[in-house]
Amino acid sequence: MSRDSISQLLRHAVASQSKHRCGYCLTQALWIGSQLTVDHIIPRSLGGESILENLCLACWGCNLHKQARITAVDPDTGILTRLFHPNLQNWHEHFVWQERGLLIIGRTAIGRATVDALQLNRLPLVESRQLWISAHWHPETD
C-alpha cells in the first residue's frame, strides 16, 4: 500500500470506530447525504501514519478548517494548544452542547481551540443542527 492510499478495509474500520460521524462536530454521515472524509489526526506532513489509531472520519467542513494542523490558539488564554484527538480523548470532557444541541462550546483549552480552529459552529452547520433538533435526531446521547 502506498503512503497515500487507505484500503477499503481500513476505511470501514475507521467508519466503525468513528460511529459513522465526524470525530470533531459529531455530524452523522447519514444526515448530510454525502460521504465523510478520512482525516489523519496527526497529518502525514507531520509524520502521522495511515493507521487506525491516527484516523477518524471528518465532515468536509471540519477537515477543510483543520488542514494539516495539530495545534491552535485557545481564544480565552492566547496559548497554543493541541487540537482535540477523537481517538484518544473523550468528546464530552472537552465539549458541551448548548441551546439543546445547537452550539458546541469548548469546556477546556483543547475544546476551545478546536471549536475556534475548526469553526464547529459555522452557520451552515448550525442551520442544519436546527433541522436535526426539530426532527429529534440531534444531539445524540452517547
C-alpha positions, 0 to 999 in steps of 0.5 A: 500500500502506498503512503497515500492510499487507505484500503477499503478495509481500513476505511470501514474500520475507521467508519466503525470506530468513528460511529459513522460521524465526524470525530470533531462536530459529531455530524452523522454521515447519514444526515448530510447525504454525502460521504465523510472524509478520512482525516489523519489526526496527526497529518502525514506532513507531520509524520502521522501514519495511515493507521487506525489509531491516527484516523477518524472520519471528518465532515468536509467542513471540519477537515477543510478548517483543520488542514494539516494542523495539530495545534491552535490558539485557545481564544480565552488564554492566547496559548497554543494548544493541541487540537482535540484527538477523537481517538484518544480523548473523550468528546464530552470532557472537552465539549458541551452542547448548548441551546439543546444541541445547537452550539458546541462550546469548548469546556477546556483549552483543547475544546476551545481551540478546536471549536475556534480552529475548526469553526464547529459552529459555522452557520451552515452547520448550525442551520442544519443542527436546527433541522436535526433538533426539530426532527429529534435526531440531534444531539445524540446521547452517547 
